[in-house]
Amino acid sequence: MSDDPFVIAGVELASRLILGTGGAPSLAVVDEALVASRTAMCTVAMRRIDPRTSGSIIDVLDRRGVRVLPNTAGCRTAREAVQTALIAREALETDWVKLEVVADERTLLPDPLELVDAAQQLVADGFHVLPYTNDDPILARRLQQAGCIAVMPLGSPIGTGLGIANPHNIELIVSEATVPVILDAGIGTASDAAFAMELGCDGVLLASSVTRAQDPAAMAVAMAYAVEAGRLARRAGRIPKRFHAQASSPTEGMAVL
Amino acid sequence: MVITLNGAKCEISDGTTLDELLTSLAGSSRGSAAVVDGEVVPRATWGQFPILEGQVVELITAVQGG
Protein backbone atom coordinates (compact mmCIF):
# COMPACT_ATOMS: atom_id res chain seq x y z
CA MET A 1 0.00 0.00 0.00
CA SER A 2 1.44 3.33 -1.06
CA ASP A 3 1.68 6.22 1.45
CA ASP A 4 0.78 8.49 -1.48
CA PRO A 5 -1.94 6.64 -3.38
CA PHE A 6 -3.19 7.90 -6.73
CA VAL A 7 -6.94 7.49 -6.60
CA ILE A 8 -9.47 8.42 -9.27
CA ALA A 9 -13.15 7.94 -8.42
CA GLY A 10 -12.25 5.43 -5.71
CA VAL A 11 -9.94 3.40 -7.94
CA GLU A 12 -6.28 3.30 -6.91
CA LEU A 13 -3.81 3.26 -9.79
CA ALA A 14 -0.30 1.95 -9.16
CA SER A 15 1.32 4.65 -11.30
CA ARG A 16 0.77 8.35 -11.83
CA LEU A 17 1.90 7.98 -15.43
CA ILE A 18 -0.87 7.24 -17.92
CA LEU A 19 0.24 6.21 -21.36
CA GLY A 20 -1.35 6.96 -24.69
CA THR A 21 -0.82 4.31 -27.33
CA GLY A 22 -0.98 6.47 -30.47
CA GLY A 23 2.04 7.08 -32.65
CA ALA A 24 3.89 3.83 -31.99
CA PRO A 25 5.02 1.98 -35.12
CA SER A 26 3.75 -1.39 -33.86
CA LEU A 27 2.00 -3.18 -31.02
CA ALA A 28 5.37 -4.64 -30.02
CA VAL A 29 6.70 -1.13 -29.41
CA VAL A 30 3.60 -0.26 -27.36
CA ASP A 31 4.12 -3.43 -25.34
CA GLU A 32 7.76 -2.60 -24.60
CA ALA A 33 6.93 0.99 -23.71
CA LEU A 34 4.11 0.15 -21.35
CA VAL A 35 6.19 -2.42 -19.50
CA ALA A 36 9.10 0.03 -19.25
CA SER A 37 6.82 2.85 -18.07
CA ARG A 38 5.21 0.70 -15.34
CA THR A 39 1.95 2.43 -16.21
CA ALA A 40 -1.34 1.15 -14.80
CA MET A 41 -3.68 2.71 -17.37
CA CYS A 42 -3.52 3.25 -21.12
CA THR A 43 -5.80 5.13 -23.46
CA VAL A 44 -7.03 3.71 -26.76
CA ALA A 45 -9.06 5.07 -29.69
CA MET A 46 -12.19 3.55 -31.23
CA ARG A 47 -12.10 2.91 -34.98
CA ARG A 48 -13.64 0.67 -37.63
CA ILE A 49 -12.50 -2.95 -37.52
CA ASP A 50 -9.86 -3.56 -40.16
CA PRO A 51 -9.67 -7.30 -40.98
CA ARG A 52 -6.15 -6.81 -42.40
CA THR A 53 -4.66 -5.95 -38.99
CA SER A 54 -3.23 -8.63 -36.80
CA GLY A 55 -3.05 -8.47 -33.02
CA SER A 56 -5.11 -6.33 -30.72
CA ILE A 57 -4.18 -3.50 -28.38
CA ILE A 58 -6.71 -4.93 -25.93
CA ASP A 59 -4.82 -8.24 -25.82
CA VAL A 60 -1.60 -6.36 -25.08
CA LEU A 61 -3.18 -4.38 -22.23
CA ASP A 62 -4.87 -7.47 -20.80
CA ARG A 63 -1.63 -9.43 -20.88
CA ARG A 64 0.14 -6.69 -18.94
CA GLY A 65 -2.70 -6.10 -16.49
CA VAL A 66 -3.10 -2.49 -17.60
CA ARG A 67 -6.48 -0.78 -17.27
CA VAL A 68 -7.97 0.47 -20.54
CA LEU A 69 -9.20 4.05 -20.86
CA PRO A 70 -11.07 4.50 -24.15
CA ASN A 71 -11.00 7.97 -25.65
CA THR A 72 -13.10 9.95 -28.07
CA ALA A 73 -10.15 11.09 -30.20
CA GLY A 74 -11.13 12.62 -33.51
CA CYS A 75 -14.55 13.83 -32.36
CA ARG A 76 -15.48 17.42 -33.18
CA THR A 77 -18.93 17.65 -31.61
CA ALA A 78 -20.60 16.63 -28.38
CA ARG A 79 -22.90 14.34 -30.38
CA GLU A 80 -19.96 12.44 -31.92
CA ALA A 81 -18.17 12.20 -28.59
CA VAL A 82 -21.21 10.87 -26.75
CA GLN A 83 -21.81 8.30 -29.49
CA THR A 84 -18.15 7.22 -29.37
CA ALA A 85 -18.31 6.86 -25.58
CA LEU A 86 -21.40 4.66 -25.92
CA ILE A 87 -19.53 2.53 -28.49
CA ALA A 88 -16.52 2.24 -26.18
CA ARG A 89 -18.69 1.24 -23.23
CA GLU A 90 -20.25 -1.54 -25.28
CA ALA A 91 -16.92 -2.70 -26.73
CA LEU A 92 -14.74 -2.54 -23.65
CA GLU A 93 -17.29 -2.83 -20.86
CA THR A 94 -16.04 0.23 -18.99
CA ASP A 95 -17.85 3.43 -18.18
CA TRP A 96 -14.59 5.37 -17.89
CA VAL A 97 -13.91 7.60 -20.87
CA LYS A 98 -11.24 10.11 -21.81
CA LEU A 99 -13.38 12.80 -23.37
CA GLU A 100 -11.79 14.62 -26.29
CA VAL A 101 -13.72 17.09 -28.41
CA VAL A 102 -11.33 19.09 -30.55
CA ALA A 103 -12.21 22.18 -32.56
CA ASP A 104 -10.06 21.62 -35.65
CA GLU A 105 -7.19 19.57 -37.05
CA ARG A 106 -4.69 22.42 -37.12
CA THR A 107 -4.69 23.20 -33.40
CA LEU A 108 -6.32 20.05 -31.97
CA LEU A 109 -7.42 22.33 -29.15
CA PRO A 110 -10.53 21.34 -27.21
CA ASP A 111 -13.78 23.08 -28.16
CA PRO A 112 -14.92 24.29 -24.72
CA LEU A 113 -18.64 24.52 -25.49
CA GLU A 114 -18.88 21.08 -27.06
CA LEU A 115 -16.67 19.63 -24.32
CA VAL A 116 -18.86 20.81 -21.45
CA ASP A 117 -22.01 19.76 -23.31
CA ALA A 118 -20.61 16.26 -23.88
CA ALA A 119 -19.38 15.98 -20.29
CA GLN A 120 -22.81 16.86 -18.93
CA GLN A 121 -24.54 14.33 -21.18
CA LEU A 122 -22.10 11.55 -20.35
CA VAL A 123 -22.18 12.13 -16.59
CA ALA A 124 -25.98 12.05 -16.75
CA ASP A 125 -25.71 8.70 -18.53
CA GLY A 126 -23.53 7.24 -15.77
CA PHE A 127 -20.10 7.63 -17.35
CA HIS A 128 -16.93 8.42 -15.42
CA VAL A 129 -15.54 11.25 -17.49
CA LEU A 130 -11.90 12.36 -17.71
CA PRO A 131 -11.95 15.38 -20.04
CA TYR A 132 -8.99 16.58 -22.06
CA THR A 133 -9.28 20.33 -21.61
CA ASN A 134 -7.62 23.64 -22.33
CA ASP A 135 -5.32 25.07 -19.66
CA ASP A 136 -8.18 27.31 -18.59
CA PRO A 137 -8.96 27.34 -14.84
CA ILE A 138 -12.55 28.42 -15.38
CA LEU A 139 -13.23 25.68 -17.91
CA ALA A 140 -11.65 23.17 -15.52
CA ARG A 141 -14.01 24.43 -12.82
CA ARG A 142 -17.01 24.01 -15.13
CA LEU A 143 -16.00 20.45 -15.94
CA GLN A 144 -15.73 19.61 -12.25
CA GLN A 145 -19.14 21.15 -11.65
CA ALA A 146 -20.44 18.93 -14.45
CA GLY A 147 -19.33 15.90 -12.41
CA CYS A 148 -16.10 14.86 -14.15
CA ILE A 149 -13.90 12.53 -12.07
CA ALA A 150 -10.67 14.28 -13.13
CA VAL A 151 -9.59 17.20 -15.28
CA MET A 152 -6.84 16.85 -17.85
CA PRO A 153 -5.49 20.22 -18.97
CA LEU A 154 -3.05 20.37 -21.84
CA GLY A 155 0.51 21.55 -21.32
CA SER A 156 0.65 22.60 -24.97
CA PRO A 157 -1.07 21.33 -28.13
CA ILE A 158 -1.14 17.58 -28.85
CA GLY A 159 2.03 16.22 -30.39
CA THR A 160 4.02 19.46 -30.16
CA GLY A 161 6.38 18.47 -27.36
CA LEU A 162 6.48 22.14 -26.34
CA GLY A 163 6.09 21.30 -22.66
CA ILE A 164 4.00 23.41 -20.29
CA ALA A 165 3.25 26.70 -22.02
CA ASN A 166 1.35 28.30 -19.16
CA PRO A 167 2.49 26.90 -15.82
CA HIS A 168 0.61 29.61 -13.94
CA ASN A 169 -2.70 28.37 -15.30
CA ILE A 170 -1.83 24.77 -14.46
CA GLU A 171 -1.00 25.87 -10.92
CA LEU A 172 -4.30 27.73 -10.71
CA ILE A 173 -6.22 24.68 -11.89
CA VAL A 174 -4.43 22.54 -9.30
CA SER A 175 -4.98 25.06 -6.51
CA GLU A 176 -8.75 24.87 -6.70
CA ALA A 177 -9.27 21.33 -8.01
CA THR A 178 -11.48 18.95 -6.06
CA VAL A 179 -10.67 16.04 -8.40
CA PRO A 180 -7.31 14.75 -9.67
CA VAL A 181 -5.55 16.97 -12.22
CA ILE A 182 -3.73 15.07 -14.95
CA LEU A 183 -1.47 17.01 -17.30
CA ASP A 184 -2.36 15.80 -20.77
CA ALA A 185 -0.62 16.68 -24.04
CA GLY A 186 2.45 18.69 -24.92
CA ILE A 187 5.01 16.72 -22.94
CA GLY A 188 8.26 16.57 -24.93
CA THR A 189 10.77 15.11 -22.54
CA ALA A 190 11.23 13.95 -18.97
CA SER A 191 11.75 17.40 -17.45
CA ASP A 192 8.30 18.47 -18.73
CA ALA A 193 6.69 15.55 -16.90
CA ALA A 194 8.62 16.32 -13.72
CA PHE A 195 7.59 19.99 -13.99
CA ALA A 196 3.93 19.03 -14.29
CA MET A 197 4.17 17.05 -11.08
CA GLU A 198 6.11 19.84 -9.34
CA LEU A 199 3.27 22.20 -10.22
CA GLY A 200 1.00 19.90 -8.26
CA CYS A 201 -0.58 17.76 -10.93
CA ASP A 202 -1.67 14.35 -9.67
CA GLY A 203 -0.62 12.55 -12.82
CA VAL A 204 0.64 12.88 -16.37
CA LEU A 205 -0.81 11.45 -19.55
CA LEU A 206 1.55 11.30 -22.51
CA ALA A 207 1.90 9.43 -25.77
CA SER A 208 3.98 10.96 -28.56
CA SER A 209 6.97 11.82 -26.38
CA VAL A 210 7.38 8.08 -25.75
CA THR A 211 5.93 6.42 -28.83
CA ARG A 212 7.77 8.73 -31.25
CA ALA A 213 11.05 8.88 -29.29
CA GLN A 214 14.08 7.32 -30.95
CA ASP A 215 14.05 4.69 -28.21
CA PRO A 216 10.47 4.48 -26.88
CA ALA A 217 11.18 1.99 -24.09
CA ALA A 218 14.10 4.04 -22.78
CA MET A 219 12.02 7.22 -22.85
CA ALA A 220 9.22 5.39 -21.03
CA VAL A 221 11.65 4.60 -18.22
CA ALA A 222 12.74 8.25 -18.14
CA MET A 223 9.11 9.39 -17.89
CA ALA A 224 8.40 6.99 -15.04
CA TYR A 225 11.33 8.39 -13.05
CA ALA A 226 10.38 11.97 -13.97
CA VAL A 227 6.82 11.58 -12.72
CA GLU A 228 8.05 10.01 -9.49
CA ALA A 229 10.77 12.63 -9.00
CA GLY A 230 8.38 15.49 -9.68
CA ARG A 231 5.86 14.11 -7.23
CA LEU A 232 8.50 13.62 -4.54
CA ALA A 233 9.77 17.17 -5.07
CA ARG A 234 6.26 18.58 -4.84
CA ARG A 235 5.63 16.79 -1.57
CA ALA A 236 9.08 17.69 -0.21
CA GLY A 237 8.38 21.41 -0.69
CA ARG A 238 10.79 23.34 -2.85
CA ILE A 239 12.69 26.40 -1.58
CA PRO A 240 11.21 29.76 -2.56
CA LYS A 241 12.85 31.54 -5.48
CA ARG A 242 14.92 34.61 -4.50
CA PHE A 243 16.30 37.52 -6.49
CA HIS A 244 19.63 37.56 -4.65
CA ALA A 245 22.16 34.96 -3.61
CA GLN A 246 22.00 33.37 -0.18
CA ALA A 247 25.14 31.58 1.03
CA SER A 248 24.70 28.02 2.15
CA SER A 249 28.05 27.96 4.01
CA PRO A 250 28.39 29.71 7.41
CA THR A 251 29.67 33.29 7.22
CA GLU A 252 31.12 33.01 10.76
CA GLY A 253 34.46 31.32 11.45
CA MET A 254 36.26 32.26 8.27
CA ALA A 255 40.06 31.98 8.70
CA VAL A 256 42.17 35.07 8.01
CA LEU A 257 44.15 34.03 4.99
CA MET B 1 -28.60 -9.02 -49.56
CA VAL B 2 -26.55 -5.87 -49.67
CA ILE B 3 -25.69 -3.73 -46.66
CA THR B 4 -23.22 -0.92 -46.05
CA LEU B 5 -20.48 -2.26 -43.81
CA ASN B 6 -17.90 0.22 -42.48
CA GLY B 7 -18.57 2.56 -45.37
CA ALA B 8 -18.53 0.02 -48.23
CA LYS B 9 -21.28 -1.97 -49.94
CA CYS B 10 -21.15 -5.58 -48.84
CA GLU B 11 -23.05 -8.74 -49.80
CA ILE B 12 -24.08 -10.96 -46.89
CA SER B 13 -26.41 -13.96 -46.50
CA ASP B 14 -30.00 -13.36 -45.50
CA GLY B 15 -30.53 -13.83 -41.77
CA THR B 16 -26.94 -13.06 -40.77
CA THR B 17 -26.82 -11.84 -37.18
CA LEU B 18 -24.58 -9.09 -35.87
CA ASP B 19 -22.62 -11.63 -33.87
CA GLU B 20 -21.94 -13.69 -37.01
CA LEU B 21 -20.93 -10.61 -38.97
CA LEU B 22 -18.51 -9.48 -36.26
CA THR B 23 -16.96 -12.92 -35.98
CA SER B 24 -16.52 -13.19 -39.75
CA LEU B 25 -14.86 -9.77 -39.91
CA ALA B 26 -12.71 -9.78 -36.78
CA GLY B 27 -12.40 -13.44 -35.76
CA SER B 28 -14.18 -12.71 -32.48
CA SER B 29 -16.46 -10.08 -31.06
CA ARG B 30 -14.19 -9.34 -28.10
CA GLY B 31 -13.42 -5.64 -27.68
CA SER B 32 -15.84 -4.69 -30.44
CA ALA B 33 -19.04 -2.71 -30.76
CA ALA B 34 -21.74 -2.43 -33.39
CA VAL B 35 -23.73 0.55 -34.62
CA VAL B 36 -26.69 -0.14 -36.91
CA ASP B 37 -28.37 2.79 -38.65
CA GLY B 38 -26.81 5.15 -36.12
CA GLU B 39 -27.85 3.24 -32.99
CA VAL B 40 -25.38 1.47 -30.74
CA VAL B 41 -26.61 -2.11 -30.38
CA PRO B 42 -26.25 -3.64 -26.88
CA ARG B 43 -23.77 -6.52 -26.82
CA ALA B 44 -26.27 -8.88 -25.18
CA THR B 45 -28.55 -8.74 -28.23
CA TRP B 46 -25.98 -9.35 -31.00
CA GLY B 47 -26.73 -13.06 -31.24
CA GLN B 48 -30.40 -12.42 -31.99
CA PHE B 49 -29.98 -9.23 -34.00
CA PRO B 50 -30.80 -9.94 -37.66
CA ILE B 51 -29.29 -7.55 -40.15
CA LEU B 52 -31.70 -6.27 -42.77
CA GLU B 53 -31.25 -5.36 -46.43
CA GLY B 54 -29.82 -1.87 -46.89
CA GLN B 55 -28.83 -1.28 -43.30
CA VAL B 56 -25.75 0.79 -42.49
CA VAL B 57 -23.54 -1.16 -40.11
CA GLU B 58 -20.44 0.14 -38.38
CA LEU B 59 -18.27 -2.42 -36.59
CA ILE B 60 -15.78 -0.77 -34.29
CA THR B 61 -12.93 -1.83 -32.05
CA ALA B 62 -10.16 -0.38 -29.91
CA VAL B 63 -6.98 0.64 -31.72
CA GLN B 64 -3.76 2.42 -30.79
CA GLY B 65 -4.50 6.10 -30.37
CA GLY B 66 -4.72 9.03 -28.00
Interface residues (C-beta under 8 A of the other chain):
Chain A: G20 T21 G22 G23 A24 L27 V30 T43 V44 A45 M46 R47 R48 I49 P51 T53 S56 I57 I58 V68 P70 N71 A73 Q83 L86 I87 A88 E90 A91 L92 E93 K98 E100 A207
Chain B: N6 G7 L22 L25 A26 R30 G31 S32 A33 A34 V35 V40 V41 P42 R43 E58 L59 I60 T61 A62 V63 Q64 G65 G66
